[in-house]
Amino acid sequence: MRRPTRAVLPALLAALAAAAPAPARTLFQDDFNGPSGAPPNPSSWTAFPNDISGYLRTSPVRAENARQTGTGRLAMRVQREPDGYRGPFATPADYSSSFIGTFGYGTGWPPTGVKRSFPVPFRVEMRARYPDAPGLWGGLWPMSVDRDNRGQGVYELDVAEQRTTLPTEAGCHWHLFRDGAVTSWDGARRNVTLSDWHVYGAIVRRGGVDYYVDGRRCGTGPAPGVTGRFGILLDMKVAPPGSWGAAGGAVPDDDPGPWDLLIDYVRATTA
């Protein structure tokens, strides 16, 4: 094969550079490198101890349950509580939970208090390890932060919505809330040990979401109209008895806890 001449070589190199894909650009990243006991960076995250969503009645949120470990991780804790703990509810609960986000969840749609968000298309990842106990429910779920839940519709992308009663099943889902109706898509990857470390991720492009666990496909959900900007929510809670999240299980009475969803990092990059 004839080598390119010296005059042709610069043009050839320029053409190759133009054809190469652009490197991914970081849109958001948190490696949780704060000191032990510190809350997640308040410039990025807000806690929701006053949330009165029905699925939190079993374990109302304590802001201090989301704490950095001092070893480059975030612990999203569920713990037993003394008699009389209520959180924002009228009736007492046996547990407390963790719930944080990069925007003001529960403030309406579009939400207020958006601290961090990023546009479609994007790739989002979380490296995490789930607690080894049944009856818990939580994970990573980006949501639309610049759309209303009427004509535009609000997307919830459940990148890692895990039910620990099913300790070898990684769930991936999306829900579209529009005009009082909910459209959903569900996927799963089985033979995944949730109590081991895994990278849960999704590539979000206009019209579809490709989910994966450790680079292996969890599912691809066609999602019409996935546009705009997204923020991130992280939570870990006790699933209400009989709920989909409980999957027929419950926290054992003889397990004192606490139970931590440990997160090594969360990041979003260009897709």
N, C-alpha and C positions, 0 to 999 in steps of 0.2 A: 504494500500500500504506500503510495507516494505521500511524503510528509508535506504539510502545508508550508508554503513559502513564508519568509519572515514578514512580507507585506500583508499576507492574508491572515496571519495568526491573530493580530489584535481584533480584527473584525469577527473572527471565529470565536474568540474568548468572550467578546461582548454579546454575541448571539446566544452563547451557552448561558451566560449570566442572566440574560433577559428571559430565557426559557425556564430557568430554575425557579421553583416555588419560593415565595417570600418566607423567611423564617417567622414562626409564630411570635406574636407580640403579646406580652403580658398585659391583661386588662385589670386583673385583681389578684392579689395573693396574700395569704396570711399563713406564716409558719409557726405562729404561737410561741414565740421565743421570749415571752415575758417571764418575770419572776414567779416562783411558786405562790399560788393563791391569788394572783392578780386576775382581774376580770379580762375578758377579751378586749382588744384595743377599742376604746370608746369612740375613736374617730371612724371606726368601721362598723361597729356592732352595737345594737340596742337589745336589752333584755325585756321580756314581756311578763312581769309578775302580776299584772292586773288583767291578763287575758281571761275571759270567761267563756271560751269555746267549750262546748259540751264534752269534747273528748279529753279535756283537762280536769274534769270534776274528780276523777279518781286520783289525780296527782297534780294539784295546782303548782304553778311555776314559782320557784324561788330564784331570784336573780343571782344569788351567790352560788347556786349549784353549777353554773358555767364558769369554770376557773382554769387558768393555765397551770401546768404541773411543774414548771421550772426546768423541764427536760425537753422543751420544744414540742409540747403537745397541749391540746385542749381537752379537758374532761367535761363531758356533758353528763351530769350526775342525776340519777334517780336514787332517792333514799327514803327510808322509813321515817315517819314523824311521830312525835308524842301525841297522845290524845288531845283533841281540841284544835289541831292545825286546820285552818280553813282556806288560807289564801284569800282570794276575792269572793269566795262562795259562801253561801249561808250555812251549808252543812260541812261537818269536819271530814277530813280525808286522812288516810293512813300513810300517804306517800307525798313527796314533792318531786318536781320534774325540772327540766331545763328547756329553755326556748329563747333563741336569739336570732336576730336578722340584721341585714344591712339596710333595712327600711322599716318604716313604722307599720308593722302588721296590725290589722284591726282598725286602721284609721280611715278606711274607705278606699275606693278605687277611682283614680290612681291614688296610691298611698302618699302620706306626707312623711317627712323625716327621712328622705332617701339619702343615705350616706355613701353607698357604693352601688353602682349599677354598670351594665355593659350591654352593647348592642348585639343583635343577631346579625351575622352568624358568629358563634363562639363555641369554644370547647370548655367544659367545666369538669373538674376532677376533685375528688376527696380521697385521701388515704386514711383508712380508719379501721378500727377493730371494735366489734360489738360485744356487749357483755354476754356471758354464758349463763343465761337464766331465761325461762319462758315468761310470757306475759308482758314483755316490753315492746315498745313500738317507736320508731323514729328514724331520723337520718337527714339527708340533704335534699332540699327542694327549692330550686329557683322559681320565682314568680314574676309575672309582668308588673312593671312599676310605672308605665306610662300609658295604660289603657284603662277604659272603664269596663264594668261588667254588664253593660247594656249592648249596644250595637257592636262595639269593638270586640268585646270578649276578653277575659283575663285567663292566661294560661298558667297552670301549675305543672311543673316538670319534676316528677318524683324520681330523681336520679338514683337514690339509694333509700327507698322506703322499706325498711326491714322490720319483720315481725319475728321476734326472737323465739317464739313458740315453734317456728319453722327454721331451725338452726342451720339448715343446709340449702335454703332457698333465698336467692337475692332477687328482690322485686324491683321492677322499673315500670313507671306509669306516667300518663299525663291526663290532666283534666282541664276542660275548657268551660268556664263559667260565663254564660251569656244569656241575658234576658230571662233570668230565673231558671234556666235549664242547665244541666251539666252533661257534657259529652266526654267520654273517657276512652282510653286505650290502656291495655295492660300487657306486660311481658314479664318474664322471669328467667333466671339462670339457676339451674339446680346443681347439686353436688358442690356447693360453695360453703365452706365452714365459716360462718359469720364471726366466730370468735377468733379467727386468724386475721392477720393484716391483709387488706385488699385495697386496690385502687378502683373506686367506683366513678364512672365518668359518662359524659354524654357529649355528642357533637350536635349542636342545634343550628339548623339551617332553615331558610324559608321553605315551609311546606313539610318538614319532617324532622324527627329527632332519632338519632342513632345512639343507643345505650350500650354500655359495655362494662364488664368486670375483669380487671387485669388484662385488658386488651381483647377479651373474648366477648362476643356479642351477647347481650342480654335481650335485645329486641330492637326493631326499628318501627317506630310509630308514625305513620303519615299524620301530619298535624297542620291542616290548612290555616294559613294566616299567622304562623309563628313569626312575628316581626316585633320591632320596637326594642325596648330595653328591659333587662331582667336584673333583679336583686336576688340575694341568697337568704334562705332560712335554714337553721339547724335546730333540731329538737330531739329530745329523748324523754319518754314518758311511760307510765303504766297504762296499758290499753284498758279501757273500760270493759268490765266483764260482759261477755256476749257480743262484743263488737267485732268487726272485720279485723281490726288490728290485733285483737287477742288471739284470733285463730283457734279458739277452743281451749286456750291455755291460761294460766294465771301464775303470778309470782308465788313460789312455795312459802307456806307459813313459817317453815323452819330455816329459811334463808335470810340472815339478818341484813344482807346488803352491806354497803351501798353498791350500786351498779353503774359503771361508767362506760359511755360511748367515748372511746379515745380517738382523737383526730390528730393526725400528724401534720396535715396541711390541707388547705382549700385554695384552689386557684382557678382562674378563668383566663383563657388566651384566645387570640383570633383563631378561627377554624381554617 
